[in-house]
């Protein structure tokens, strides 16, 4: 079937039970699906990887409440990651990065 991005992610999460602490092993395969789905939608691989890593960092150690909240947890983490990446950095941050890149 041609599921949407979140549909693919929720089905990947469907084997979790409530109150399970998420580990990198739990999250990595889901993020692979997520990253592939983003690349399918013409998101640059580097950007997809950056978003995935950000989502992973925010989810490790989270506890699942129910399937719905796992879904919401992933969606929230994903949206926060995208927002963080897409929000322009301040000039000072850009300057610092430029200087440290040399």
C-alpha positions in Angstrom: 0.0 0.0 0.0 1.0 3.6 -0.5 1.1 4.8 3.1 2.0 8.3 4.1 5.1 9.2 6.0 3.5 8.9 9.4 1.6 5.8 8.4 4.9 4.1 7.7 6.3 5.2 11.0 3.2 4.2 13.0 3.2 0.7 11.6 6.9 0.4 12.5 6.0 1.4 16.1 3.0 -1.0 16.3 4.9 -3.7 18.2 5.6 -1.4 21.2 3.6 -1.8 24.4 2.9 0.9 26.9 5.5 2.2 29.2 8.4 0.8 27.2 11.6 2.9 27.4 12.8 3.6 23.9 16.3 2.7 23.0 18.5 3.4 20.0 17.9 -0.2 18.9 14.1 0.5 18.9 14.4 3.8 17.1 17.1 3.1 14.5 14.9 1.0 12.1 12.1 3.4 12.4 14.4 6.3 11.5 15.7 4.4 8.6 12.1 4.2 7.3 11.7 7.9 8.1 14.9 8.9 6.3 14.1 6.8 3.2 10.6 8.3 3.1 12.0 11.8 3.3 14.5 11.0 0.5 11.6 9.6 -1.6 10.0 13.1 -1.1 13.1 14.8 -2.5 14.6 15.8 0.8 18.4 15.9 0.6 20.0 12.8 2.2 22.2 14.9 4.5 19.1 16.8 5.7 17.1 13.6 6.2 20.0 12.1 8.2 20.3 15.3 10.3 16.6 15.3 11.1 16.7 11.5 11.9 19.6 12.0 14.3 17.8 14.9 16.0 14.6 12.8 16.3 16.7 9.9 17.7 18.3 12.1 20.4 15.0 13.4 21.5 13.3 10.0 21.7 16.0 7.8 23.4 14.9 7.2 27.0 11.3 8.4 26.3 8.6 6.0 27.6 5.7 5.0 25.4 2.3 5.6 26.9 0.2 3.9 24.2 0.4 3.5 20.4 -1.2 6.9 19.9 1.2 8.7 22.1 4.2 6.9 20.5 2.9 8.2 17.2 2.5 11.7 18.6 5.9 11.5 20.3 7.5 10.7 17.0 5.5 13.4 15.1 6.4 16.0 17.7 10.0 15.1 17.8 10.1 15.1 14.0 8.4 18.5 13.7 10.7 20.0 16.4 13.8 18.6 14.5 12.6 20.0 11.2 11.8 23.4 12.8 15.2 23.5 14.4 17.0 22.7 11.2 14.9 25.1 9.1 15.0 28.0 11.5 17.7 30.4 10.4 20.6 30.6 12.8 21.7 33.9 14.2 24.5 35.8 12.5 26.8 35.2 15.5 26.3 31.4 15.2 27.0 31.5 11.5 30.1 33.6 12.1 31.3 31.2 14.8 30.8 28.2 12.5 32.6 29.9 9.7 35.5 30.7 11.9 35.7 27.3 13.4 35.5 25.6 10.0 38.9 26.9 8.9 
